[in-house]
Amino acid sequence: MQKSISVITPTYNYGHLIHRLLDSILIQTYKNIEKFRKKGFKLIYQYQENQGQAVAMDAGLKLITGDYFIWP
């Protein structure tokens, strides 16, 4: 069984570009990445007021379930 990978990407004022990251994840050949249900993957979106990147990453780390994670 392949190990699963969680992807965390905090953003501030660049939500209009997030589709580029999500599209690049969808074309990956490694299938055990936590991503979109359409492909059998899961996407978790969490909104929070801007408190900086470190706080956003900490919040994201509490949500992952993969064996590994990547922060593009």
mmCIF file of the N, C-alpha and C atoms, coordinates in Angstrom:
data_MODEL
# 
_entry.id   MODEL 
# 
loop_
_atom_site.group_PDB 
_atom_site.id 
_atom_site.type_symbol 
_atom_site.label_atom_id 
_atom_site.label_alt_id 
_atom_site.label_comp_id 
_atom_site.label_asym_id 
_atom_site.label_entity_id 
_atom_site.label_seq_id 
_atom_site.pdbx_PDB_ins_code 
_atom_site.Cartn_x 
_atom_site.Cartn_y 
_atom_site.Cartn_z 
_atom_site.occupancy 
_atom_site.B_iso_or_equiv 
_atom_site.pdbx_formal_charge 
_atom_site.auth_seq_id 
_atom_site.auth_comp_id 
_atom_site.auth_asym_id 
_atom_site.auth_atom_id 
_atom_site.pdbx_PDB_model_num 
ATOM 1   N N  . MET A 1 1  ? 0.834   -1.181 0.000   1.00 0.00 ? 1  MET A N  1 
ATOM 2   C CA . MET A 1 1  ? 0.000   0.000  0.000   1.00 0.00 ? 1  MET A CA 1 
ATOM 3   C C  . MET A 1 1  ? 0.879   1.244  0.000   1.00 0.00 ? 1  MET A C  1 
ATOM 4   N N  . GLN A 1 2  ? 0.526   2.202  -0.856  1.00 0.00 ? 2  GLN A N  1 
ATOM 5   C CA . GLN A 1 2  ? 1.273   3.452  -0.913  1.00 0.00 ? 2  GLN A CA 1 
ATOM 6   C C  . GLN A 1 2  ? 0.949   4.306  0.300   1.00 0.00 ? 2  GLN A C  1 
ATOM 7   N N  . LYS A 1 3  ? 1.937   5.024  0.773   1.00 0.00 ? 3  LYS A N  1 
ATOM 8   C CA . LYS A 1 3  ? 1.734   5.992  1.850   1.00 0.00 ? 3  LYS A CA 1 
ATOM 9   C C  . LYS A 1 3  ? 0.949   7.172  1.294   1.00 0.00 ? 3  LYS A C  1 
ATOM 10  N N  . SER A 1 4  ? 0.176   7.836  2.150   1.00 0.00 ? 4  SER A N  1 
ATOM 11  C CA . SER A 1 4  ? -0.587  8.990  1.683   1.00 0.00 ? 4  SER A CA 1 
ATOM 12  C C  . SER A 1 4  ? 0.151   10.287 2.002   1.00 0.00 ? 4  SER A C  1 
ATOM 13  N N  . ILE A 1 5  ? -0.138  11.296 1.193   1.00 0.00 ? 5  ILE A N  1 
ATOM 14  C CA . ILE A 1 5  ? 0.506   12.595 1.325   1.00 0.00 ? 5  ILE A CA 1 
ATOM 15  C C  . ILE A 1 5  ? -0.565  13.654 1.524   1.00 0.00 ? 5  ILE A C  1 
ATOM 16  N N  . SER A 1 6  ? -0.374  14.513 2.511   1.00 0.00 ? 6  SER A N  1 
ATOM 17  C CA . SER A 1 6  ? -1.251  15.662 2.725   1.00 0.00 ? 6  SER A CA 1 
ATOM 18  C C  . SER A 1 6  ? -0.545  16.904 2.198   1.00 0.00 ? 6  SER A C  1 
ATOM 19  N N  . VAL A 1 7  ? -1.311  17.795 1.575   1.00 0.00 ? 7  VAL A N  1 
ATOM 20  C CA . VAL A 1 7  ? -0.767  19.034 1.030   1.00 0.00 ? 7  VAL A CA 1 
ATOM 21  C C  . VAL A 1 7  ? -1.370  20.200 1.803   1.00 0.00 ? 7  VAL A C  1 
ATOM 22  N N  . ILE A 1 8  ? -0.528  21.074 2.335   1.00 0.00 ? 8  ILE A N  1 
ATOM 23  C CA . ILE A 1 8  ? -0.982  22.270 3.046   1.00 0.00 ? 8  ILE A CA 1 
ATOM 24  C C  . ILE A 1 8  ? -0.470  23.480 2.285   1.00 0.00 ? 8  ILE A C  1 
ATOM 25  N N  . THR A 1 9  ? -1.350  24.432 2.027   1.00 0.00 ? 9  THR A N  1 
ATOM 26  C CA . THR A 1 9  ? -0.912  25.649 1.369   1.00 0.00 ? 9  THR A CA 1 
ATOM 27  C C  . THR A 1 9  ? -1.672  26.862 1.903   1.00 0.00 ? 9  THR A C  1 
ATOM 28  N N  . PRO A 1 10 ? -1.079  27.565 2.846   1.00 0.00 ? 10 PRO A N  1 
ATOM 29  C CA . PRO A 1 10 ? -1.720  28.789 3.332   1.00 0.00 ? 10 PRO A CA 1 
ATOM 30  C C  . PRO A 1 10 ? -1.595  29.893 2.290   1.00 0.00 ? 10 PRO A C  1 
ATOM 31  N N  . THR A 1 11 ? -2.594  30.753 2.218   1.00 0.00 ? 11 THR A N  1 
ATOM 32  C CA . THR A 1 11 ? -2.537  31.871 1.279   1.00 0.00 ? 11 THR A CA 1 
ATOM 33  C C  . THR A 1 11 ? -3.246  33.080 1.862   1.00 0.00 ? 11 THR A C  1 
ATOM 34  N N  . TYR A 1 12 ? -2.784  34.236 1.491   1.00 0.00 ? 12 TYR A N  1 
ATOM 35  C CA . TYR A 1 12 ? -3.404  35.484 1.919   1.00 0.00 ? 12 TYR A CA 1 
ATOM 36  C C  . TYR A 1 12 ? -3.463  36.414 0.710   1.00 0.00 ? 12 TYR A C  1 
ATOM 37  N N  . ASN A 1 13 ? -4.651  36.790 0.326   1.00 0.00 ? 13 ASN A N  1 
ATOM 38  C CA . ASN A 1 13 ? -4.892  37.664 -0.821  1.00 0.00 ? 13 ASN A CA 1 
ATOM 39  C C  . ASN A 1 13 ? -4.487  37.053 -2.162  1.00 0.00 ? 13 ASN A C  1 
ATOM 40  N N  . TYR A 1 14 ? -4.331  35.744 -2.228  1.00 0.00 ? 14 TYR A N  1 
ATOM 41  C CA . TYR A 1 14 ? -4.021  35.087 -3.493  1.00 0.00 ? 14 TYR A CA 1 
ATOM 42  C C  . TYR A 1 14 ? -4.989  33.953 -3.795  1.00 0.00 ? 14 TYR A C  1 
ATOM 43  N N  . GLY A 1 15 ? -6.168  34.014 -3.198  1.00 0.00 ? 15 GLY A N  1 
ATOM 44  C CA . GLY A 1 15 ? -7.180  32.996 -3.451  1.00 0.00 ? 15 GLY A CA 1 
ATOM 45  C C  . GLY A 1 15 ? -7.542  32.875 -4.921  1.00 0.00 ? 15 GLY A C  1 
ATOM 46  N N  . HIS A 1 16 ? -7.432  33.977 -5.653  1.00 0.00 ? 16 HIS A N  1 
ATOM 47  C CA . HIS A 1 16 ? -7.754  33.965 -7.078  1.00 0.00 ? 16 HIS A CA 1 
ATOM 48  C C  . HIS A 1 16 ? -6.746  33.149 -7.898  1.00 0.00 ? 16 HIS A C  1 
ATOM 49  N N  . LEU A 1 17 ? -5.620  32.793 -7.305  1.00 0.00 ? 17 LEU A N  1 
ATOM 50  C CA . LEU A 1 17 ? -4.614  31.992 -8.001  1.00 0.00 ? 17 LEU A CA 1 
ATOM 51  C C  . LEU A 1 17 ? -4.529  30.554 -7.494  1.00 0.00 ? 17 LEU A C  1 
ATOM 52  N N  . ILE A 1 18 ? -5.261  30.235 -6.445  1.00 0.00 ? 18 ILE A N  1 
ATOM 53  C CA . ILE A 1 18 ? -5.135  28.905 -5.834  1.00 0.00 ? 18 ILE A CA 1 
ATOM 54  C C  . ILE A 1 18 ? -5.494  27.786 -6.819  1.00 0.00 ? 18 ILE A C  1 
ATOM 55  N N  . HIS A 1 19 ? -6.335  28.092 -7.801  1.00 0.00 ? 19 HIS A N  1 
ATOM 56  C CA . HIS A 1 19 ? -6.703  27.075 -8.795  1.00 0.00 ? 19 HIS A CA 1 
ATOM 57  C C  . HIS A 1 19 ? -5.477  26.526 -9.525  1.00 0.00 ? 19 HIS A C  1 
ATOM 58  N N  . ARG A 1 20 ? -4.453  27.338 -9.683  1.00 0.00 ? 20 ARG A N  1 
ATOM 59  C CA . ARG A 1 20 ? -3.239  26.865 -10.367 1.00 0.00 ? 20 ARG A CA 1 
ATOM 60  C C  . ARG A 1 20 ? -2.550  25.772 -9.555  1.00 0.00 ? 20 ARG A C  1 
ATOM 61  N N  . LEU A 1 21 ? -2.481  25.955 -8.245  1.00 0.00 ? 21 LEU A N  1 
ATOM 62  C CA . LEU A 1 21 ? -1.894  24.926 -7.386  1.00 0.00 ? 21 LEU A CA 1 
ATOM 63  C C  . LEU A 1 21 ? -2.752  23.664 -7.394  1.00 0.00 ? 21 LEU A C  1 
ATOM 64  N N  . LEU A 1 22 ? -4.069  23.853 -7.252  1.00 0.00 ? 22 LEU A N  1 
ATOM 65  C CA . LEU A 1 22 ? -4.964  22.695 -7.207  1.00 0.00 ? 22 LEU A CA 1 
ATOM 66  C C  . LEU A 1 22 ? -4.929  21.923 -8.521  1.00 0.00 ? 22 LEU A C  1 
ATOM 67  N N  . ASP A 1 23 ? -4.882  22.618 -9.639  1.00 0.00 ? 23 ASP A N  1 
ATOM 68  C CA . ASP A 1 23 ? -4.771  21.943 -10.939 1.00 0.00 ? 23 ASP A CA 1 
ATOM 69  C C  . ASP A 1 23 ? -3.479  21.133 -11.025 1.00 0.00 ? 23 ASP A C  1 
ATOM 70  N N  . SER A 1 24 ? -2.382  21.672 -10.516 1.00 0.00 ? 24 SER A N  1 
ATOM 71  C CA . SER A 1 24 ? -1.115  20.941 -10.587 1.00 0.00 ? 24 SER A CA 1 
ATOM 72  C C  . SER A 1 24 ? -1.144  19.697 -9.706  1.00 0.00 ? 24 SER A C  1 
ATOM 73  N N  . ILE A 1 25 ? -1.873  19.745 -8.608  1.00 0.00 ? 25 ILE A N  1 
ATOM 74  C CA . ILE A 1 25 ? -2.016  18.564 -7.761  1.00 0.00 ? 25 ILE A CA 1 
ATOM 75  C C  . ILE A 1 25 ? -2.832  17.498 -8.483  1.00 0.00 ? 25 ILE A C  1 
ATOM 76  N N  . LEU A 1 26 ? -3.890  17.908 -9.163  1.00 0.00 ? 26 LEU A N  1 
ATOM 77  C CA . LEU A 1 26 ? -4.766  16.961 -9.851  1.00 0.00 ? 26 LEU A CA 1 
ATOM 78  C C  . LEU A 1 26 ? -4.073  16.187 -10.958 1.00 0.00 ? 26 LEU A C  1 
ATOM 79  N N  . ILE A 1 27 ? -3.040  16.746 -11.557 1.00 0.00 ? 27 ILE A N  1 
ATOM 80  C CA . ILE A 1 27 ? -2.380  16.032 -12.665 1.00 0.00 ? 27 ILE A CA 1 
ATOM 81  C C  . ILE A 1 27 ? -1.250  15.120 -12.187 1.00 0.00 ? 27 ILE A C  1 
ATOM 82  N N  . GLN A 1 28 ? -1.012  15.065 -10.897 1.00 0.00 ? 28 GLN A N  1 
ATOM 83  C CA . GLN A 1 28 ? 0.035   14.193 -10.374 1.00 0.00 ? 28 GLN A CA 1 
ATOM 84  C C  . GLN A 1 28 ? -0.339  12.724 -10.596 1.00 0.00 ? 28 GLN A C  1 
ATOM 85  N N  . THR A 1 29 ? 0.644   11.885 -10.775 1.00 0.00 ? 29 THR A N  1 
ATOM 86  C CA . THR A 1 29 ? 0.377   10.465 -10.982 1.00 0.00 ? 29 THR A CA 1 
ATOM 87  C C  . THR A 1 29 ? 0.352   9.689  -9.678  1.00 0.00 ? 29 THR A C  1 
ATOM 88  N N  . TYR A 1 30 ? 0.912   10.241 -8.610  1.00 0.00 ? 30 TYR A N  1 
ATOM 89  C CA . TYR A 1 30 ? 0.870   9.585  -7.306  1.00 0.00 ? 30 TYR A CA 1 
ATOM 90  C C  . TYR A 1 30 ? -0.541  9.732  -6.760  1.00 0.00 ? 30 TYR A C  1 
ATOM 91  N N  . LYS A 1 31 ? -1.211  8.639  -6.506  1.00 0.00 ? 31 LYS A N  1 
ATOM 92  C CA . LYS A 1 31 ? -2.642  8.663  -6.221  1.00 0.00 ? 31 LYS A CA 1 
ATOM 93  C C  . LYS A 1 31 ? -3.011  8.865  -4.755  1.00 0.00 ? 31 LYS A C  1 
ATOM 94  N N  . ASN A 1 32 ? -2.105  8.726  -3.833  1.00 0.00 ? 32 ASN A N  1 
ATOM 95  C CA . ASN A 1 32 ? -2.454  8.816  -2.417  1.00 0.00 ? 32 ASN A CA 1 
ATOM 96  C C  . ASN A 1 32 ? -2.198  10.208 -1.835  1.00 0.00 ? 32 ASN A C  1 
ATOM 97  N N  . ILE A 1 33 ? -2.570  11.228 -2.566  1.00 0.00 ? 33 ILE A N  1 
ATOM 98  C CA . ILE A 1 33 ? -2.487  12.592 -2.051  1.00 0.00 ? 33 ILE A CA 1 
ATOM 99  C C  . ILE A 1 33 ? -3.883  12.994 -1.612  1.00 0.00 ? 33 ILE A C  1 
ATOM 100 N N  . GLU A 1 34 ? -4.008  13.531 -0.388  1.00 0.00 ? 34 GLU A N  1 
ATOM 101 C CA . GLU A 1 34 ? -5.309  13.999 0.066   1.00 0.00 ? 34 GLU A CA 1 
ATOM 102 C C  . GLU A 1 34 ? -5.725  15.149 -0.835  1.00 0.00 ? 34 GLU A C  1 
ATOM 103 N N  . LYS A 1 35 ? -6.658  14.921 -1.688  1.00 0.00 ? 35 LYS A N  1 
ATOM 104 C CA . LYS A 1 35 ? -7.157  15.976 -2.553  1.00 0.00 ? 35 LYS A CA 1 
ATOM 105 C C  . LYS A 1 35 ? -8.594  15.716 -2.934  1.00 0.00 ? 35 LYS A C  1 
ATOM 106 N N  . PHE A 1 36 ? -9.033  16.025 -4.084  1.00 0.00 ? 36 PHE A N  1 
ATOM 107 C CA . PHE A 1 36 ? -10.416 16.219 -4.459  1.00 0.00 ? 36 PHE A CA 1 
ATOM 108 C C  . PHE A 1 36 ? -11.251 14.951 -4.575  1.00 0.00 ? 36 PHE A C  1 
ATOM 109 N N  . ARG A 1 37 ? -12.477 15.042 -4.081  1.00 0.00 ? 37 ARG A N  1 
ATOM 110 C CA . ARG A 1 37 ? -13.399 13.905 -4.093  1.00 0.00 ? 37 ARG A CA 1 
ATOM 111 C C  . ARG A 1 37 ? -13.694 13.408 -5.502  1.00 0.00 ? 37 ARG A C  1 
ATOM 112 N N  . LYS A 1 38 ? -13.681 14.296 -6.473  1.00 0.00 ? 38 LYS A N  1 
ATOM 113 C CA . LYS A 1 38 ? -13.952 13.910 -7.861  1.00 0.00 ? 38 LYS A CA 1 
ATOM 114 C C  . LYS A 1 38 ? -13.032 12.772 -8.295  1.00 0.00 ? 38 LYS A C  1 
ATOM 115 N N  . LYS A 1 39 ? -11.822 12.785 -7.817  1.00 0.00 ? 39 LYS A N  1 
ATOM 116 C CA . LYS A 1 39 ? -10.862 11.741 -8.140  1.00 0.00 ? 39 LYS A CA 1 
ATOM 117 C C  . LYS A 1 39 ? -10.687 10.773 -6.975  1.00 0.00 ? 39 LYS A C  1 
ATOM 118 N N  . GLY A 1 40 ? -11.644 10.822 -6.032  1.00 0.00 ? 40 GLY A N  1 
ATOM 119 C CA . GLY A 1 40 ? -11.534 9.961  -4.866  1.00 0.00 ? 40 GLY A CA 1 
ATOM 120 C C  . GLY A 1 40 ? -10.645 10.558 -3.792  1.00 0.00 ? 40 GLY A C  1 
ATOM 121 N N  . PHE A 1 41 ? -10.386 11.843 -3.882  1.00 0.00 ? 41 PHE A N  1 
ATOM 122 C CA . PHE A 1 41 ? -9.524  12.537 -2.941  1.00 0.00 ? 41 PHE A CA 1 
ATOM 123 C C  . PHE A 1 41 ? -10.346 13.470 -2.075  1.00 0.00 ? 41 PHE A C  1 
ATOM 124 N N  . LYS A 1 42 ? -9.725  14.037 -1.085  1.00 0.00 ? 42 LYS A N  1 
ATOM 125 C CA . LYS A 1 42 ? -10.415 14.914 -0.149  1.00 0.00 ? 42 LYS A CA 1 
ATOM 126 C C  . LYS A 1 42 ? -9.745  16.279 -0.119  1.00 0.00 ? 42 LYS A C  1 
ATOM 127 N N  . LEU A 1 43 ? -10.569 17.335 -0.150  1.00 0.00 ? 43 LEU A N  1 
ATOM 128 C CA . LEU A 1 43 ? -10.087 18.710 -0.066  1.00 0.00 ? 43 LEU A CA 1 
ATOM 129 C C  . LEU A 1 43 ? -10.704 19.340 1.173   1.00 0.00 ? 43 LEU A C  1 
ATOM 130 N N  . ILE A 1 44 ? -9.871  19.893 2.030   1.00 0.00 ? 44 ILE A N  1 
ATOM 131 C CA . ILE A 1 44 ? -10.343 20.590 3.216   1.00 0.00 ? 44 ILE A CA 1 
ATOM 132 C C  . ILE A 1 44 ? -9.965  22.057 3.067   1.00 0.00 ? 44 ILE A C  1 
ATOM 133 N N  . TYR A 1 45 ? -10.966 22.920 3.134   1.00 0.00 ? 45 TYR A N  1 
ATOM 134 C CA . TYR A 1 45 ? -10.731 24.356 3.088   1.00 0.00 ? 45 TYR A CA 1 
ATOM 135 C C  . TYR A 1 45 ? -11.044 24.909 4.468   1.00 0.00 ? 45 TYR A C  1 
ATOM 136 N N  . GLN A 1 46 ? -10.108 25.648 5.028   1.00 0.00 ? 46 GLN A N  1 
ATOM 137 C CA . GLN A 1 46 ? -10.337 26.249 6.343   1.00 0.00 ? 46 GLN A CA 1 
ATOM 138 C C  . GLN A 1 46 ? -10.031 27.730 6.258   1.00 0.00 ? 46 GLN A C  1 
ATOM 139 N N  . TYR A 1 47 ? -11.039 28.540 6.562   1.00 0.00 ? 47 TYR A N  1 
ATOM 140 C CA . TYR A 1 47 ? -10.859 29.984 6.569   1.00 0.00 ? 47 TYR A CA 1 
ATOM 141 C C  . TYR A 1 47 ? -10.516 30.445 7.976   1.00 0.00 ? 47 TYR A C  1 
ATOM 142 N N  . GLN A 1 48 ? -9.619  31.393 8.064   1.00 0.00 ? 48 GLN A N  1 
ATOM 143 C CA . GLN A 1 48 ? -9.352  32.060 9.343   1.00 0.00 ? 48 GLN A CA 1 
ATOM 144 C C  . GLN A 1 48 ? -8.897  33.481 9.040   1.00 0.00 ? 48 GLN A C  1 
ATOM 145 N N  . GLU A 1 49 ? -9.099  34.366 9.990   1.00 0.00 ? 49 GLU A N  1 
ATOM 146 C CA . GLU A 1 49 ? -8.614  35.736 9.849   1.00 0.00 ? 49 GLU A CA 1 
ATOM 147 C C  . GLU A 1 49 ? -7.091  35.698 9.740   1.00 0.00 ? 49 GLU A C  1 
ATOM 148 N N  . ASN A 1 50 ? -6.521  36.666 9.046   1.00 0.00 ? 50 ASN A N  1 
ATOM 149 C CA . ASN A 1 50 ? -5.077  36.703 8.871   1.00 0.00 ? 50 ASN A CA 1 
ATOM 150 C C  . ASN A 1 50 ? -4.368  36.845 10.218  1.00 0.00 ? 50 ASN A C  1 
ATOM 151 N N  . GLN A 1 51 ? -3.545  35.850 10.526  1.00 0.00 ? 51 GLN A N  1 
ATOM 152 C CA . GLN A 1 51 ? -2.731  35.862 11.739  1.00 0.00 ? 51 GLN A CA 1 
ATOM 153 C C  . GLN A 1 51 ? -1.288  35.500 11.409  1.00 0.00 ? 51 GLN A C  1 
ATOM 154 N N  . GLY A 1 52 ? -0.984  35.475 10.134  1.00 0.00 ? 52 GLY A N  1 
ATOM 155 C CA . GLY A 1 52 ? 0.362   35.138 9.708   1.00 0.00 ? 52 GLY A CA 1 
ATOM 156 C C  . GLY A 1 52 ? 0.470   33.702 9.227   1.00 0.00 ? 52 GLY A C  1 
ATOM 157 N N  . GLN A 1 53 ? 1.542   33.458 8.493   1.00 0.00 ? 53 GLN A N  1 
ATOM 158 C CA . GLN A 1 53 ? 1.751   32.146 7.881   1.00 0.00 ? 53 GLN A CA 1 
ATOM 159 C C  . GLN A 1 53 ? 1.980   31.044 8.911   1.00 0.00 ? 53 GLN A C  1 
ATOM 160 N N  . ALA A 1 54 ? 2.699   31.343 9.976   1.00 0.00 ? 54 ALA A N  1 
ATOM 161 C CA . ALA A 1 54 ? 2.982   30.318 10.985  1.00 0.00 ? 54 ALA A CA 1 
ATOM 162 C C  . ALA A 1 54 ? 1.695   29.818 11.644  1.00 0.00 ? 54 ALA A C  1 
ATOM 163 N N  . VAL A 1 55 ? 0.787   30.726 11.957  1.00 0.00 ? 55 VAL A N  1 
ATOM 164 C CA . VAL A 1 55 ? -0.489  30.331 12.567  1.00 0.00 ? 55 VAL A CA 1 
ATOM 165 C C  . VAL A 1 55 ? -1.316  29.521 11.574  1.00 0.00 ? 55 VAL A C  1 
ATOM 166 N N  . ALA A 1 56 ? -1.298  29.926 10.298  1.00 0.00 ? 56 ALA A N  1 
ATOM 167 C CA . ALA A 1 56 ? -2.031  29.189 9.275   1.00 0.00 ? 56 ALA A CA 1 
ATOM 168 C C  . ALA A 1 56 ? -1.476  27.774 9.104   1.00 0.00 ? 56 ALA A C  1 
ATOM 169 N N  . MET A 1 57 ? -0.156  27.645 9.090   1.00 0.00 ? 57 MET A N  1 
ATOM 170 C CA . MET A 1 57 ? 0.459   26.320 8.976   1.00 0.00 ? 57 MET A CA 1 
ATOM 171 C C  . MET A 1 57 ? 0.123   25.455 10.187  1.00 0.00 ? 57 MET A C  1 
ATOM 172 N N  . ASP A 1 58 ? 0.153   26.036 11.371  1.00 0.00 ? 58 ASP A N  1 
ATOM 173 C CA . ASP A 1 58 ? -0.180  25.288 12.578  1.00 0.00 ? 58 ASP A CA 1 
ATOM 174 C C  . ASP A 1 58 ? -1.608  24.763 12.499  1.00 0.00 ? 58 ASP A C  1 
ATOM 175 N N  . ALA A 1 59 ? -2.531  25.593 12.038  1.00 0.00 ? 59 ALA A N  1 
ATOM 176 C CA . ALA A 1 59 ? -3.926  25.164 11.885  1.00 0.00 ? 59 ALA A CA 1 
ATOM 177 C C  . ALA A 1 59 ? -4.023  24.030 10.864  1.00 0.00 ? 59 ALA A C  1 
ATOM 178 N N  . GLY A 1 60 ? -3.281  24.147 9.762   1.00 0.00 ? 60 GLY A N  1 
ATOM 179 C CA . GLY A 1 60 ? -3.292  23.105 8.744   1.00 0.00 ? 60 GLY A CA 1 
ATOM 180 C C  . GLY A 1 60 ? -2.703  21.794 9.232   1.00 0.00 ? 60 GLY A C  1 
ATOM 181 N N  . LEU A 1 61 ? -1.644  21.871 9.997   1.00 0.00 ? 61 LEU A N  1 
ATOM 182 C CA . LEU A 1 61 ? -1.004  20.654 10.518  1.00 0.00 ? 61 LEU A CA 1 
ATOM 183 C C  . LEU A 1 61 ? -1.939  19.870 11.428  1.00 0.00 ? 61 LEU A C  1 
ATOM 184 N N  . LYS A 1 62 ? -2.853  20.550 12.073  1.00 0.00 ? 62 LYS A N  1 
ATOM 185 C CA . LYS A 1 62 ? -3.820  19.869 12.949  1.00 0.00 ? 62 LYS A CA 1 
ATOM 186 C C  . LYS A 1 62 ? -4.870  19.107 12.155  1.00 0.00 ? 62 LYS A C  1 
ATOM 187 N N  . LEU A 1 63 ? -4.976  19.375 10.870  1.00 0.00 ? 63 LEU A N  1 
ATOM 188 C CA . LEU A 1 63 ? -5.999  18.743 10.033  1.00 0.00 ? 63 LEU A CA 1 
ATOM 189 C C  . LEU A 1 63 ? -5.502  17.565 9.204   1.00 0.00 ? 63 LEU A C  1 
ATOM 190 N N  . ILE A 1 64 ? -4.209  17.445 9.013   1.00 0.00 ? 64 ILE A N  1 
ATOM 191 C CA . ILE A 1 64 ? -3.721  16.416 8.085   1.00 0.00 ? 64 ILE A CA 1 
ATOM 192 C C  . ILE A 1 64 ? -3.849  15.018 8.674   1.00 0.00 ? 64 ILE A C  1 
ATOM 193 N N  . THR A 1 65 ? -4.027  14.069 7.770   1.00 0.00 ? 65 THR A N  1 
ATOM 194 C CA . THR A 1 65 ? -4.102  12.665 8.171   1.00 0.00 ? 65 THR A CA 1 
ATOM 195 C C  . THR A 1 65 ? -3.137  11.799 7.378   1.00 0.00 ? 65 THR A C  1 
ATOM 196 N N  . GLY A 1 66 ? -2.402  12.397 6.445   1.00 0.00 ? 66 GLY A N  1 
ATOM 197 C CA . GLY A 1 66 ? -1.477  11.638 5.610   1.00 0.00 ? 66 GLY A CA 1 
ATOM 198 C C  . GLY A 1 66 ? -0.262  11.160 6.385   1.00 0.00 ? 66 GLY A C  1 
ATOM 199 N N  . ASP A 1 67 ? 0.439   10.213 5.781   1.00 0.00 ? 67 ASP A N  1 
ATOM 200 C CA . ASP A 1 67 ? 1.683   9.709  6.368   1.00 0.00 ? 67 ASP A CA 1 
ATOM 201 C C  . ASP A 1 67 ? 2.798   10.740 6.242   1.00 0.00 ? 67 ASP A C  1 
ATOM 202 N N  . TYR A 1 68 ? 2.720   11.545 5.198   1.00 0.00 ? 68 TYR A N  1 
ATOM 203 C CA . TYR A 1 68 ? 3.683   12.615 4.931   1.00 0.00 ? 68 TYR A CA 1 
ATOM 204 C C  . TYR A 1 68 ? 2.898   13.859 4.569   1.00 0.00 ? 68 TYR A C  1 
ATOM 205 N N  . PHE A 1 69 ? 3.566   15.007 4.630   1.00 0.00 ? 69 PHE A N  1 
ATOM 206 C CA . PHE A 1 69 ? 2.923   16.204 4.105   1.00 0.00 ? 69 PHE A CA 1 
ATOM 207 C C  . PHE A 1 69 ? 3.917   17.003 3.295   1.00 0.00 ? 69 PHE A C  1 
ATOM 208 N N  . ILE A 1 70 ? 3.356   17.808 2.403   1.00 0.00 ? 70 ILE A N  1 
ATOM 209 C CA . ILE A 1 70 ? 4.155   18.672 1.561   1.00 0.00 ? 70 ILE A CA 1 
ATOM 210 C C  . ILE A 1 70 ? 3.598   20.082 1.671   1.00 0.00 ? 70 ILE A C  1 
ATOM 211 N N  . TRP A 1 71 ? 4.476   21.026 1.620   1.00 0.00 ? 71 TRP A N  1 
ATOM 212 C CA . TRP A 1 71 ? 4.121   22.437 1.683   1.00 0.00 ? 71 TRP A CA 1 
ATOM 213 C C  . TRP A 1 71 ? 4.725   23.094 0.464   1.00 0.00 ? 71 TRP A C  1 
ATOM 214 N N  . PRO A 1 72 ? 3.948   23.211 -0.625  1.00 0.00 ? 72 PRO A N  1 
ATOM 215 C CA . PRO A 1 72 ? 4.509   23.772 -1.858  1.00 0.00 ? 72 PRO A CA 1 
ATOM 216 C C  . PRO A 1 72 ? 4.819   25.257 -1.744  1.00 0.00 ? 72 PRO A C  1 
# 
